Amino acid sequence: MSAVIKHSEERLMKVLLAPVISEKATFVAEKNEQVVFLVTPDATKLEIKAAVEMLFKVQVESVQVANRAGKTKRSGRFTGRRNNTRRAFVCLKSGQEINFTEEAK
């Protein structure tokens, strides 16, 4: 049962906030052919898949989502809190690749 769901292009442009470039994200990318993105807190897996396919012209196999709680930090006697984030681990089909290091033309 595959339902075709249409998402507005405007919404899809706002779903992905930024790619995550870290040691863990690089390790995951090499080992599992996945790319990690910061996404909006209310983004669904289907919206994330549609946004990645639209923006990067690649085929997505699956999407896993992780909600990360923000840490409480101190600076002297003042305490603050970092924002909660939502990360999407996007698994690309074999042979597909997103390269963030090349220049935009």
N, C-alpha and C positions, 0 to 999 in steps of 0.2 A: 504494500500500500504506500505508494509514493505520492504525496500531495505536493503540488507545485504552489509555493507560497511566494507572492510578489512583495518585495520590500521596496520602499521608496528610496530613490538614489540619494536624496538628501540625508535620510536617516543612516544609510550605509556609510556615508562619508564621515559621520560623527562617531561611529561605533569604535573604530580603531584609534587609539590615542597616540601610541608610539611603539616602536619595536623595543624589546628589552635586549640590550647589549651588555651581557655580563659573562662571567666565567661559567656559571651554571648553564645559561642560555646557549653559549657556544658549545659546551659539552653535549647538551641535548640535541642541538642542531646536527652535530657530526655523527652522533651515535644513532639517533632515531629518525633522522630526516624531518625534524620538526623546527618550527619557528615560533618564538615567544613574542606576544604582543601585550601591551597594557590596553585594556578595553574599558568602556564605560561600565559602571556598576550594574546597570539594568540590561546589558546586552545578552541576547540569547545565543546558543550555539549556532542556530540556523542563520542568524544575522551576521555573526562573526564569519562563518563560512562564505556567505554571499559577499560580504565586504572584501575579504581577502581575494576571492576569485575575480571580483570586479576591478579592484585597484591594481593588482599585480599580474593579472592574466595568467593564473596558474590553476591547477586542479587540486582541490582539497579532498583528502581522504577522510579525515576525522578531526574533531575539535574536542579538547579537554579543557575544562575551566577550573581555576583555583582562586578562591577568595583568600586574600592575605590580610591579616589584622595588622593595623598600624602599631608601631612600638611606642611606649611611653618613654620619653627622654627627659633628662634633667640638665639644667645649666645653672649651677649654683643652687640657690634656694627655689628657683622657678621650675615647674614641671610643665611639659608640653606633650603633645601627642602628634605623631605622624598620621597621615591619612591612610585609611584602609584602601587597598588596591585589589583589582580583579585582573588576573592574567589568563590569557588564552594560549594554550599549547596547540598549535595548528600542525597537523601531520599532513604533509604533501604526498601526492601520489609519486611513485618511483619515476625518476628522471626529471622531476620538477625541482626548481630551485629559485629562491629569492635572494638576491645579492644586494645588501645595503651599502656596500663599500664603493660601488661604481657610481660615477657622476651622472646626474640627470641630464638628459639631452633636450 
